[in-house]
Amino acid sequence: MPPTSDKKLTVDAIEQAKINIEEINIIVKQQLENVVGSQPYQRNLVGQWNTAIAENVVNQLSQANKLYKIMVNSVLMEKHGSGLHVVSATYWDTSADKSVSVRWESKSVFCHVQIYFCAI
């Protein structure tokens, strides 16, 4: 249950709420393997892939992180030598809110997934 303004977080709740970057990387990369895997880039499927990746990651992470609002942004592009620069800017509580960036690629697909965790 999310904390209310009149309740202080317990030590256990704070420990449970910590963002484990390695675990998040594994979760995101598993979803990318499950959704895209070794399939060649297919323009007509990219929308479905992006939706599935973002929704699956949000669903999986929200089960373990009840003290955060979670937002996921997924960018998929065909891998053929083009450059991609991704930048995010935030205005938040740096002691409580976090973001994680995950990069993944196959022979023909490049993906960047950005996850934002905002403390409730």
N, CA, C and O atoms as a printed pandas DataFrame, in Angstrom:
     atom_number atom_name residue_name chain_id  residue_number  x_coord  y_coord  z_coord
0              1         N          MET        A               1    0.846   -1.168    0.000
1              2        CA          MET        A               1    0.000    0.000    0.000
2              3         C          MET        A               1    0.897    1.237    0.000
3              4         O          MET        A               1    1.849    1.298    0.777
4              5         N          PRO        A               2    0.611    2.231   -0.860
5              6        CA          PRO        A               2    1.428    3.434   -0.891
6              7         C          PRO        A               2    1.326    4.201    0.420
7              8         O          PRO        A               2    0.273    4.208    1.058
8              9         N          PRO        A               3    2.415    4.847    0.822
9             10        CA          PRO        A               3    2.375    5.607    2.060
10            11         C          PRO        A               3    1.504    6.847    1.911
11            12         O          PRO        A               3    1.377    7.392    0.815
12            13         N          THR        A               4    0.916    7.285    2.993
13            14        CA          THR        A               4    0.169    8.537    2.974
14            15         C          THR        A               4    1.047    9.608    3.582
15            16         O          THR        A               4    2.076    9.306    4.187
16            17         N          SER        A               5    0.648   10.852    3.426
17            18        CA          SER        A               5    1.489   11.951    3.890
18            19         C          SER        A               5    1.684   11.948    5.400
19            20         O          SER        A               5    2.677   12.492    5.882
20            21         N          ASP        A               6    0.761   11.349    6.168
21            22        CA          ASP        A               6    0.899   11.348    7.616
22            23         C          ASP        A               6    1.637   10.121    8.142
23            24         O          ASP        A               6    1.817    9.997    9.353
24            25         N          LYS        A               7    2.063    9.223    7.282
25            26        CA          LYS        A               7    2.791    8.025    7.697
26            27         C          LYS        A               7    4.221    8.107    7.196
27            28         O          LYS        A               7    4.480    8.556    6.079
28            29         N          LYS        A               8    5.135    7.670    8.031
29            30        CA          LYS        A               8    6.534    7.627    7.606
30            31         C          LYS        A               8    6.838    6.239    7.060
31            32         O          LYS        A               8    6.278    5.239    7.509
32            33         N          LEU        A               9    7.728    6.201    6.094
33            34        CA          LEU        A               9    8.142    4.917    5.545
34            35         C          LEU        A               9    8.936    4.143    6.585
35            36         O          LEU        A               9    9.782    4.711    7.276
36            37         N          THR        A              10    8.668    2.868    6.694
37            38        CA          THR        A              10    9.447    2.023    7.586
38            39         C          THR        A              10   10.752    1.653    6.894
39            40         O          THR        A              10   10.870    1.787    5.676
40            41         N          VAL        A              11   11.718    1.193    7.654
41            42        CA          VAL        A              11   12.997    0.766    7.080
42            43         C          VAL        A              11   12.761   -0.361    6.086
43            44         O          VAL        A              11   13.387   -0.383    5.026
44            45         N          ASP        A              12   11.869   -1.300    6.407
45            46        CA          ASP        A              12   11.564   -2.406    5.492
46            47         C          ASP        A              12   10.990   -1.891    4.182
47            48         O          ASP        A              12   11.366   -2.365    3.110
48            49         N          ALA        A              13   10.087   -0.932    4.260
49            50        CA          ALA        A              13    9.479   -0.380    3.047
50            51         C          ALA        A              13   10.522    0.321    2.193
51            52         O          ALA        A              13   10.501    0.206    0.968
52            53         N          ILE        A              14   11.425    1.040    2.823
53            54        CA          ILE        A              14   12.485    1.721    2.078
54            55         C          ILE        A              14   13.393    0.699    1.400
55            56         O          ILE        A              14   13.765    0.878    0.240
56            57         N          GLU        A              15   13.751   -0.366    2.106
57            58        CA          GLU        A              15   14.596   -1.414    1.522
58            59         C          GLU        A              15   13.897   -2.072    0.332
59            60         O          GLU        A              15   14.527   -2.322   -0.697
60            61         N          GLN        A              16   12.608   -2.351    0.466
61            62        CA          GLN        A              16   11.854   -2.989   -0.614
62            63         C          GLN        A              16   11.716   -2.065   -1.817
63            64         O          GLN        A              16   11.623   -2.526   -2.954
64            65         N          ALA        A              17   11.704   -0.763   -1.563
65            66        CA          ALA        A              17   11.480    0.207   -2.631
66            67         C          ALA        A              17   12.740    0.540   -3.421
67            68         O          ALA        A              17   12.651    1.212   -4.447
68            69         N          LYS        A              18   13.896    0.096   -2.980
69            70        CA          LYS        A              18   15.134    0.417   -3.689
70            71         C          LYS        A              18   15.084   -0.099   -5.121
71            72         O          LYS        A              18   14.571   -1.184   -5.398
72            73         N          ILE        A              19   15.621    0.694   -6.003
73            74        CA          ILE        A              19   15.650    0.353   -7.416
74            75         C          ILE        A              19   16.912   -0.464   -7.683
75            76         O          ILE        A              19   18.025    0.017   -7.473
76            77         N          ASN        A              20   16.735   -1.693   -8.141
77            78        CA          ASN        A              20   17.854   -2.577   -8.455
78            79         C          ASN        A              20   18.089   -2.507   -9.965
79            80         O          ASN        A              20   17.370   -3.135  -10.743
80            81         N          ILE        A              21   19.090   -1.746  -10.365
81            82        CA          ILE        A              21   19.341   -1.502  -11.784
82            83         C          ILE        A              21   19.656   -2.786  -12.532
83            84         O          ILE        A              21   19.184   -2.971  -13.654
84            85         N          GLU        A              22   20.435   -3.669  -11.946
85            86        CA          GLU        A              22   20.764   -4.938  -12.613
86            87         C          GLU        A              22   19.509   -5.763  -12.866
87            88         O          GLU        A              22   19.339   -6.333  -13.944
88            89         N          GLU        A              23   18.635   -5.823  -11.872
89            90        CA          GLU        A              23   17.387   -6.578  -12.018
90            91         C          GLU        A              23   16.497   -5.963  -13.100
91            92         O          GLU        A              23   15.871   -6.684  -13.877
92            93         N          ILE        A              24   16.444   -4.639  -13.148
93            94        CA          ILE        A              24   15.636   -3.954  -14.158
94            95         C          ILE        A              24   16.197   -4.221  -15.545
95            96         O          ILE        A              24   15.436   -4.467  -16.481
96            97         N          ASN        A              25   17.514   -4.176  -15.694
97            98        CA          ASN        A              25   18.137   -4.496  -16.980
98            99         C          ASN        A              25   17.754   -5.893  -17.443
99           100         O          ASN        A              25   17.444   -6.100  -18.616
100          101         N          ILE        A              26   17.775   -6.844  -16.532
101          102        CA          ILE        A              26   17.415   -8.229  -16.874
102          103         C          ILE        A              26   15.959   -8.304  -17.315
103          104         O          ILE        A              26   15.650   -8.935  -18.326
104          105         N          ILE        A              27   15.065   -7.667  -16.565
105          106        CA          ILE        A              27   13.634   -7.691  -16.898
106          107         C          ILE        A              27   13.390   -7.099  -18.278
107          108         O          ILE        A              27   12.682   -7.693  -19.092
108          109         N          VAL        A              28   13.970   -5.933  -18.549
109          110        CA          VAL        A              28   13.759   -5.265  -19.837
110          111         C          VAL        A              28   14.325   -6.105  -20.974
111          112         O          VAL        A              28   13.664   -6.289  -21.995
112          113         N          LYS        A              29   15.531   -6.611  -20.808
113          114        CA          LYS        A              29   16.148   -7.406  -21.875
114          115         C          LYS        A              29   15.394   -8.710  -22.119
115          116         O          LYS        A              29   15.325   -9.175  -23.256
116          117         N          GLN        A              30   14.829   -9.306  -21.068
117          118        CA          GLN        A              30   13.997  -10.503  -21.260
118          119         C          GLN        A              30   12.759  -10.159  -22.083
119          120         O          GLN        A              30   12.370  -10.920  -22.969
120          121         N          GLN        A              31   12.143   -9.024  -21.795
121          122        CA          GLN        A              31   10.966   -8.611  -22.558
122          123         C          GLN        A              31   11.327   -8.346  -24.019
123          124         O          GLN        A              31   10.572   -8.708  -24.922
124          125         N          LEU        A              32   12.466   -7.723  -24.249
125          126        CA          LEU        A              32   12.903   -7.468  -25.622
126          127         C          LEU        A              32   13.177   -8.769  -26.363
127          128         O          LEU        A              32   12.824   -8.907  -27.535
128          129         N          GLU        A              33   13.796   -9.709  -25.693
129          130        CA          GLU        A              33   14.033  -11.021  -26.310
130          131         C          GLU        A              33   12.711  -11.729  -26.603
131          132         O          GLU        A              33   12.552  -12.342  -27.659
132          133         N          ASN        A              34   11.758  -11.644  -25.664
133          134        CA          ASN        A              34   10.459  -12.295  -25.852
134          135         C          ASN        A              34    9.655  -11.668  -26.986
135          136         O          ASN        A              34    9.014  -12.377  -27.761
136          137         N          VAL        A              35    9.688  -10.345  -27.082
137          138        CA          VAL        A              35    8.860   -9.644  -28.068
138          139         C          VAL        A              35    9.540   -9.581  -29.433
139          140         O          VAL        A              35    8.916   -9.897  -30.446
140          141         N          VAL        A              36   10.804   -9.178  -29.472
141          142        CA          VAL        A              36   11.502   -8.987  -30.751
142          143         C          VAL        A              36   12.418  -10.162  -31.057
143          144         O          VAL        A              36   12.362  -10.735  -32.146
144          145         N          GLY        A              37   13.261  -10.520  -30.095
145          146        CA          GLY        A              37   14.173  -11.644  -30.282
146          147         C          GLY        A              37   15.070  -11.466  -31.486
147          148         O          GLY        A              37   15.674  -10.410  -31.678
148          149         N          SER        A              38   15.153  -12.497  -32.289
149          150        CA          SER        A              38   16.024  -12.457  -33.469
150          151         C          SER        A              38   15.254  -12.132  -34.750
151          152         O          SER        A              38   15.793  -12.267  -35.849
152          153         N          GLN        A              39   14.001  -11.706  -34.614
153          154        CA          GLN        A              39   13.225  -11.351  -35.805
154          155         C          GLN        A              39   13.884  -10.176  -36.527
155          156         O          GLN        A              39   14.424   -9.276  -35.883
156          157         N          PRO        A              40   13.842  -10.180  -37.844
157          158        CA          PRO        A              40   14.363   -9.013  -38.560
158          159         C          PRO        A              40   13.437   -7.818  -38.332
159          160         O          PRO        A              40   12.264   -7.988  -38.000
160          161         N          TYR        A              41   13.969   -6.619  -38.512
161          162        CA          TYR        A              41   13.158   -5.408  -38.380
162          163         C          TYR        A              41   11.983   -5.496  -39.345
163          164         O          TYR        A              41   12.161   -5.771  -40.532
164          165         N          GLN        A              42   10.785   -5.261  -38.828
165          166        CA          GLN        A              42    9.575   -5.304  -39.656
166          167         C          GLN        A              42    8.751   -4.059  -39.344
167          168         O          GLN        A              42    8.115   -3.963  -38.294
168          169         N          ARG        A              43    8.775   -3.121  -40.264
169          170        CA          ARG        A              43    8.114   -1.834  -40.068
170          171         C          ARG        A              43    6.658   -1.974  -39.640
171          172         O          ARG        A              43    6.174   -1.201  -38.812
172          173         N          ASN        A              44    5.968   -2.946  -40.195
173          174        CA          ASN        A              44    4.550   -3.118  -39.884
174          175         C          ASN        A              44    4.315   -3.697  -38.483
175          176         O          ASN        A              44    3.181   -3.678  -38.006
176          177         N          LEU        A              45    5.344   -4.207  -37.817
177          178        CA          LEU        A              45    5.193   -4.782  -36.475
178          179         C          LEU        A              45    5.773   -3.913  -35.361
179          180         O          LEU        A              45    5.551   -4.192  -34.183
180          181         N          VAL        A              46    6.505   -2.875  -35.717
181          182        CA          VAL        A              46    7.203   -2.073  -34.710
182          183         C          VAL        A              46    6.236   -1.454  -33.701
183          184         O          VAL        A              46    6.543   -1.417  -32.509
184          185         N          GLY        A              47    5.096   -0.975  -34.141
185          186        CA          GLY        A              47    4.109   -0.402  -33.226
186          187         C          GLY        A              47    3.643   -1.416  -32.193
187          188         O          GLY        A              47    3.549   -1.108  -31.005
188          189         N          GLN        A              48    3.353   -2.625  -32.655
189          190        CA          GLN        A              48    2.942   -3.702  -31.746
190          191         C          GLN        A              48    4.075   -4.052  -30.783
191          192         O          GLN        A              48    3.844   -4.228  -29.587
192          193         N          TRP        A              49    5.281   -4.151  -31.297
193          194        CA          TRP        A              49    6.434   -4.485  -30.463
194          195         C          TRP        A              49    6.620   -3.436  -29.368
195          196         O          TRP        A              49    6.778   -3.771  -28.194
196          197         N          ASN        A              50    6.598   -2.157  -29.768
197          198        CA          ASN        A              50    6.795   -1.076  -28.801
198          199         C          ASN        A              50    5.741   -1.096  -27.705
199          200         O          ASN        A              50    6.058   -0.962  -26.523
200          201         N          THR        A              51    4.487   -1.264  -28.103
201          202        CA          THR        A              51    3.393   -1.321  -27.128
202          203         C          THR        A              51    3.580   -2.492  -26.178
203          204         O          THR        A              51    3.450   -2.335  -24.964
204          205         N          ALA        A              52    3.883   -3.663  -26.720
205          206        CA          ALA        A              52    4.062   -4.858  -25.888
206          207         C          ALA        A              52    5.234   -4.686  -24.924
207          208         O          ALA        A              52    5.130   -5.041  -23.750
208          209         N          ILE        A              53    6.334   -4.150  -25.410
209          210        CA          ILE        A              53    7.515   -3.948  -24.561
210          211         C          ILE        A              53    7.177   -3.013  -23.404
211          212         O          ILE        A              53    7.413   -3.346  -22.243
212          213         N          ALA        A              54    6.624   -1.846  -23.720
213          214        CA          ALA        A              54    6.317   -0.860  -22.678
214          215         C          ALA        A              54    5.310   -1.407  -21.669
215          216         O          ALA        A              54    5.515   -1.281  -20.462
216          217         N          GLU        A              55    4.231   -2.009  -22.152
217          218        CA          GLU        A              55    3.203   -2.530  -21.244
218          219         C          GLU        A              55    3.734   -3.681  -20.389
219          220         O          GLU        A              55    3.463   -3.734  -19.190
220          221         N          ASN        A              56    4.479   -4.592  -20.990
221          222        CA          ASN        A              56    5.029   -5.725  -20.234
222          223         C          ASN        A              56    6.007   -5.263  -19.155
223          224         O          ASN        A              56    5.990   -5.773  -18.034
224          225         N          VAL        A              57    6.855   -4.301  -19.496
225          226        CA          VAL        A              57    7.824   -3.795  -18.521
226          227         C          VAL        A              57    7.099   -3.082  -17.378
227          228         O          VAL        A              57    7.417   -3.311  -16.211
228          229         N          VAL        A              58    6.133   -2.226  -17.697
229          230        CA          VAL        A              58    5.369   -1.537  -16.645
230          231         C          VAL        A              58    4.679   -2.551  -15.745
231          232         O          VAL        A              58    4.749   -2.444  -14.521
232          233         N          ASN        A              59    4.016   -3.530  -16.338
233          234        CA          ASN        A              59    3.302   -4.536  -15.539
234          235         C          ASN        A              59    4.240   -5.307  -14.626
235          236         O          ASN        A              59    3.942   -5.505  -13.448
236          237         N          GLN        A              60    5.360   -5.739  -15.161
237          238        CA          GLN        A              60    6.292   -6.531  -14.364
238          239         C          GLN        A              60    6.939   -5.698  -13.250
239          240         O          GLN        A              60    7.055   -6.166  -12.117
240          241         N          LEU        A              61    7.355   -4.483  -13.561
241          242        CA          LEU        A              61    8.006   -3.648  -12.552
242          243         C          LEU        A              61    7.029   -3.136  -11.502
243          244         O          LEU        A              61    7.399   -2.992  -10.337
244          245         N          SER        A              62    5.801   -2.861  -11.890
245          246        CA          SER        A              62    4.831   -2.327  -10.924
246          247         C          SER        A              62    4.432   -3.365   -9.882
247          248         O          SER        A              62    4.006   -3.002   -8.786
248          249         N          GLN        A              63    4.563   -4.639  -10.202
249          250        CA          GLN        A              63    4.268   -5.685   -9.221
250          251         C          GLN        A              63    5.265   -5.654   -8.064
251          252         O          GLN        A              63    4.910   -5.958   -6.925
252          253         N          ALA        A              64    6.492   -5.293   -8.353
253          254        CA          ALA        A              64    7.544   -5.307   -7.333
254          255         C          ALA        A              64    7.795   -3.935   -6.709
255          256         O          ALA        A              64    8.430   -3.848   -5.658
256          257         N          ASN        A              65    7.316   -2.880   -7.327
257          258        CA          ASN        A              65    7.608   -1.520   -6.861
258          259         C          ASN        A              65    6.327   -0.754   -6.585
259          260         O          ASN        A              65    5.925    0.095   -7.381
260          261         N          LYS        A              66    5.692   -1.044   -5.477
261          262        CA          LYS        A              66    4.417   -0.412   -5.129
262          263         C          LYS        A              66    4.576    1.018   -4.620
263          264         O          LYS        A              66    3.584    1.737   -4.497
264          265         N          LEU        A              67    5.793    1.439   -4.325
265          266        CA          LEU        A              67    6.013    2.779   -3.795
266          267         C          LEU        A              67    6.400    3.786   -4.879
267          268         O          LEU        A              67    6.797    4.911   -4.574
268          269         N          TYR        A              68    6.284    3.380   -6.142
269          270        CA          TYR        A              68    6.645    4.258   -7.252
270          271         C          TYR        A              68    5.569    4.265   -8.326
271          272         O          TYR        A              68    4.906    3.257   -8.574
272          273         N          LYS        A              69    5.410    5.410   -8.951
273          274        CA          LYS        A              69    4.709    5.477  -10.227
274          275         C          LYS        A              69    5.780    5.134  -11.253
275          276         O          LYS        A              69    6.924    5.569  -11.126
276          277         N          ILE        A              70    5.417    4.359  -12.263
277          278        CA          ILE        A              70    6.411    3.900  -13.239
278          279         C          ILE        A              70    5.976    4.318  -14.637
279          280         O          ILE        A              70    4.833    4.102  -15.040
280          281         N          MET        A              71    6.909    4.920  -15.367
281          282        CA          MET        A              71    6.672    5.311  -16.751
282          283         C          MET        A              71    7.756    4.682  -17.618
283          284         O          MET        A              71    8.931    4.676  -17.253
284          285         N          VAL        A              72    7.352    4.158  -18.760
285          286        CA          VAL        A              72    8.303    3.505  -19.660
286          287         C          VAL        A              72    8.188    4.131  -21.043
287          288         O          VAL        A              72    7.089    4.302  -21.572
288          289         N          ASN        A              73    9.326    4.467  -21.615
289          290        CA          ASN        A              73    9.398    4.967  -22.977
290          291         C          ASN        A              73   10.285    4.007  -23.765
291          292         O          ASN        A              73   11.409    3.716  -23.357
292          293         N          SER        A              74    9.776    3.518  -24.889
293          294        CA          SER        A              74   10.528    2.573  -25.713
294          295         C          SER        A              74   10.709    3.144  -27.115
295          296         O          SER        A              74    9.754    3.616  -27.732
296          297         N          VAL        A              75   11.943    3.096  -27.610
297          298        CA          VAL        A              75   12.258    3.536  -28.968
298          299         C          VAL        A              75   12.856    2.349  -29.704
299          300         O          VAL        A              75   13.866    1.788  -29.278
300          301         N          LEU        A              76   12.230    1.970  -30.809
301          302        CA          LEU        A              76   12.744    0.896  -31.667
302          303         C          LEU        A              76   13.092    1.489  -33.018
303          304         O          LEU        A              76   12.347    2.303  -33.564
304          305         N          MET        A              77   14.217    1.080  -33.546
305          306        CA          MET        A              77   14.564    1.540  -34.891
306          307         C          MET        A              77   15.347    0.461  -35.628
307          308         O          MET        A              77   15.979   -0.411  -35.032
308          309         N          GLU        A              78   15.276    0.562  -36.942
309          310        CA          GLU        A              78   16.036   -0.377  -37.759
310          311         C          GLU        A              78   17.516   -0.044  -37.620
311          312         O          GLU        A              78   17.920    1.118  -37.662
312          313         N          LYS        A              79   18.297   -1.080  -37.455
313          314        CA          LYS        A              79   19.739   -0.912  -37.271
314          315         C          LYS        A              79   20.414   -0.983  -38.637
315          316         O          LYS        A              79   20.547   -2.055  -39.227
316          317         N          HIS        A              80   20.836    0.185  -39.128
317          318        CA          HIS        A              80   21.535    0.205  -40.417
318          319         C          HIS        A              80   22.531    1.355  -40.498
319          320         O          HIS        A              80   22.757    1.919  -41.568
320          321         N          GLY        A              81   23.122    1.695  -39.358
321          322        CA          GLY        A              81   24.175    2.696  -39.359
322          323         C          GLY        A              81   23.730    4.113  -39.037
323          324         O          GLY        A              81   24.566    5.015  -38.972
324          325         N          SER        A              82   22.454    4.329  -38.837
325          326        CA          SER        A              82   21.978    5.666  -38.474
326          327         C          SER        A              82   22.328    5.966  -37.023
327          328         O          SER        A              82   22.462    5.062  -36.199
328          329         N          GLY        A              83   22.471    7.230  -36.737
329          330        CA          GLY        A              83   22.726    7.633  -35.357
330          331         C          GLY        A              83   21.417    7.886  -34.622
331          332         O          GLY        A              83   20.413    8.260  -35.228
332          333         N          LEU        A              84   21.442    7.681  -33.330
333          334        CA          LEU        A              84   20.286    7.984  -32.485
334          335         C          LEU        A              84   20.815    8.590  -31.200
335          336         O          LEU        A              84   21.657    8.002  -30.522
336          337         N          HIS        A              85   20.319    9.759  -30.875
337          338        CA          HIS        A              85   20.700   10.428  -29.634
338          339         C          HIS        A              85   19.441   10.569  -28.797
339          340         O          HIS        A              85   18.440   11.117  -29.259
340          341         N          VAL        A              86   19.491   10.077  -27.573
341          342        CA          VAL        A              86   18.337   10.110  -26.682
342          343         C          VAL        A              86   18.718   10.917  -25.448
343          344         O          VAL        A              86   19.750   10.665  -24.825
344          345         N          VAL        A              87   17.881   11.885  -25.099
345          346        CA          VAL        A              87   18.125   12.727  -23.938
346          347         C          VAL        A              87   16.836   12.837  -23.137
347          348         O          VAL        A              87   15.749   12.942  -23.705
348          349         N          SER        A              88   16.963   12.814  -21.828
349          350        CA          SER        A              88   15.824   13.037  -20.941
350          351         C          SER        A              88   16.220   14.098  -19.930
351          352         O          SER        A              88   17.368   14.154  -19.489
352          353         N          ALA        A              89   15.271   14.927  -19.570
353          354        CA          ALA        A              89   15.490   15.907  -18.512
354          355         C          ALA        A              89   14.365   15.750  -17.505
355          356         O          ALA        A              89   13.211   15.536  -17.878
356          357         N          THR        A              90   14.698   15.854  -16.247
357          358        CA          THR        A              90   13.685   15.696  -15.207
358          359         C          THR        A              90   13.814   16.811  -14.179
359          360         O          THR        A              90   14.888   17.378  -13.976
360          361         N          TYR        A              91   12.712   17.103  -13.550
361          362        CA          TYR        A              91   12.683   18.022  -12.419
362          363         C          TYR        A              91   11.958   17.274  -11.324
363          364         O          TYR        A              91   10.729   17.221  -11.299
364          365         N          TRP        A              92   12.735   16.690  -10.409
365          366        CA          TRP        A              92   12.134   15.838   -9.398
366          367         C          TRP        A              92   13.005   15.756   -8.164
367          368         O          TRP        A              92   14.026   16.437   -8.059
368          369         N          ASP        A              93   12.596   14.922   -7.238
369          370        CA          ASP        A              93   13.329   14.713   -5.992
370          371         C          ASP        A              93   14.423   13.681   -6.261
371          372         O          ASP        A              93   14.140   12.487   -6.355
372          373         N          THR        A              94   15.652   14.131   -6.384
373          374        CA          THR        A              94   16.747   13.224   -6.738
374          375         C          THR        A              94   17.051   12.194   -5.657
375          376         O          THR        A              94   17.711   11.192   -5.930
376          377         N          SER        A              95   16.581   12.423   -4.438
377          378        CA          SER        A              95   16.817   11.430   -3.387
378          379         C          SER        A              95   15.789   10.303   -3.414
379          380         O          SER        A              95   16.028    9.241   -2.840
380          381         N          ALA        A              96   14.647   10.518   -4.072
381          382        CA          ALA        A              96   13.585    9.503   -4.072
382          383         C          ALA        A              96   13.253    8.981   -5.463
383          384         O          ALA        A              96   12.935    7.802   -5.620
384          385         N          ASP        A              97   13.321    9.838   -6.470
385          386        CA          ASP        A              97   12.941    9.454   -7.825
386          387         C          ASP        A              97   14.171    8.993   -8.601
387          388         O          ASP        A              97   15.277    9.482   -8.373
388          389         N          LYS        A              98   13.971    8.057   -9.510
389          390        CA          LYS        A              98   15.095    7.473  -10.253
390          391         C          LYS        A              98   14.699    7.247  -11.712
391          392         O          LYS        A              98   13.518    7.229  -12.060
392          393         N          SER        A              99   15.709    7.076  -12.543
393          394        CA          SER        A              99   15.472    6.636  -13.917
394          395         C          SER        A              99   16.533    5.608  -14.287
395          396         O          SER        A              99   17.655    5.630  -13.781
396          397         N          VAL        A             100   16.150    4.717  -15.175
397          398        CA          VAL        A             100   17.047    3.662  -15.643
398          399         C          VAL        A             100   16.948    3.628  -17.162
399          400         O          VAL        A             100   15.853    3.669  -17.723
400          401         N          SER        A             101   18.081    3.553  -17.810
401          402        CA          SER        A             101   18.154    3.496  -19.262
402          403         C          SER        A             101   18.714    2.137  -19.671
403          404         O          SER        A             101   19.743    1.702  -19.156
404          405         N          VAL        A             102   18.026    1.469  -20.605
405          406        CA          VAL        A             102   18.463    0.147  -21.061
406          407         C          VAL        A             102   18.615    0.179  -22.580
407          408         O          VAL        A             102   17.714    0.606  -23.302
408          409         N          ARG        A             103   19.753   -0.272  -23.038
409          410        CA          ARG        A             103   20.039   -0.353  -24.480
410          411         C          ARG        A             103   20.092   -1.825  -24.870
411          412         O          ARG        A             103   20.668   -2.649  -24.159
412          413         N          TRP        A             104   19.479   -2.144  -26.016
413          414        CA          TRP        A             104   19.464   -3.527  -26.494
414          415         C          TRP        A             104   19.527   -3.496  -28.010
415          416         O          TRP        A             104   18.992   -2.586  -28.643
416          417         N          GLU        A             105   20.177   -4.486  -28.586
417          418        CA          GLU        A             105   20.183   -4.578  -30.046
418          419         C          GLU        A             105   20.319   -6.014  -30.510
419          420         O          GLU        A             105   20.882   -6.875  -29.834
420          421         N          SER        A             106   19.776   -6.227  -31.696
421          422        CA          SER        A             106   19.928   -7.506  -32.383
422          423         C          SER        A             106   20.640   -7.205  -33.702
423          424         O          SER        A             106   21.191   -6.117  -33.872
424          425         N          LYS        A             107   20.633   -8.150  -34.625
425          426        CA          LYS        A             107   21.291   -7.907  -35.911
426          427         C          LYS        A             107   20.642   -6.768  -36.685
427          428         O          LYS        A             107   21.332   -6.027  -37.385
428          429         N          SER        A             108   19.311   -6.614  -36.569
429          430        CA          SER        A             108   18.628   -5.606  -37.379
430          431         C          SER        A             108   17.789   -4.603  -36.591
431          432         O          SER        A             108   17.186   -3.709  -37.184
432          433         N          VAL        A             109   17.740   -4.735  -35.268
433          434        CA          VAL        A             109   16.896   -3.851  -34.457
434          435         C          VAL        A             109   17.720   -3.243  -33.324
435          436         O          VAL        A             109   18.502   -3.925  -32.661
436          437         N          PHE        A             110   17.520   -1.939  -33.122
437          438        CA          PHE        A             110   18.106   -1.249  -31.977
438          439         C          PHE        A             110   16.961   -0.757  -31.107
439          440         O          PHE        A             110   15.955   -0.265  -31.619
440          441         N          CYS        A             111   17.109   -0.887  -29.798
441          442        CA          CYS        A             111   16.063   -0.428  -28.888
442          443         C          CYS        A             111   16.668    0.302  -27.697
443          444         O          CYS        A             111   17.680   -0.119  -27.136
444          445         N          HIS        A             112   16.034    1.389  -27.329
445          446        CA          HIS        A             112   16.383    2.128  -26.117
446          447         C          HIS        A             112   15.116    2.217  -25.273
447          448         O          HIS        A             112   14.087    2.710  -25.734
448          449         N          VAL        A             113   15.197    1.738  -24.038
449          450        CA          VAL        A             113   14.066    1.796  -23.119
450          451         C          VAL        A             113   14.472    2.664  -21.935
451          452         O          VAL        A             113   15.493    2.426  -21.289
452          453         N          GLN        A             114   13.657    3.670  -21.668
453          454        CA          GLN        A             114   13.895    4.564  -20.533
454          455         C          GLN        A             114   12.761    4.357  -19.535
455          456         O          GLN        A             114   11.586    4.418  -19.896
456          457         N          ILE        A             115   13.125    4.112  -18.277
457          458        CA          ILE        A             115   12.134    3.869  -17.233
458          459         C          ILE        A             115   12.303    4.936  -16.160
459          460         O          ILE        A             115   13.413    5.206  -15.700
460          461         N          TYR        A             116   11.185    5.535  -15.771
461          462        CA          TYR        A             116   11.175    6.554  -14.728
462          463         C          TYR        A             116   10.411    6.022  -13.527
463          464         O          TYR        A             116    9.317    5.474  -13.665
464          465         N          PHE        A             117   10.996    6.187  -12.349
465          466        CA          PHE        A             117   10.377    5.784  -11.091
466          467         C          PHE        A             117   10.163    7.049  -10.264
467          468         O          PHE        A             117   11.126    7.691   -9.845
468          469         N          CYS        A             118    8.906    7.402  -10.030
469          470        CA          CYS        A             118    8.577    8.582   -9.233
470          471         C          CYS        A             118    7.930    8.130   -7.936
471          472         O          CYS        A             118    6.894    7.466   -7.949
472          473         N          ALA        A             119    8.542    8.489   -6.822
473          474        CA          ALA        A             119    8.030    8.072   -5.517
474          475         C          ALA        A             119    6.623    8.615   -5.298
475          476         O          ALA        A             119    6.313    9.757   -5.636
476          477         N          ILE        A             120    5.791    7.766   -4.725
477          478        CA          ILE        A             120    4.401    8.154   -4.447
478          479         C          ILE        A             120    4.372    8.894   -3.124
479          480         O          ILE        A             120    3.306    9.320   -2.679
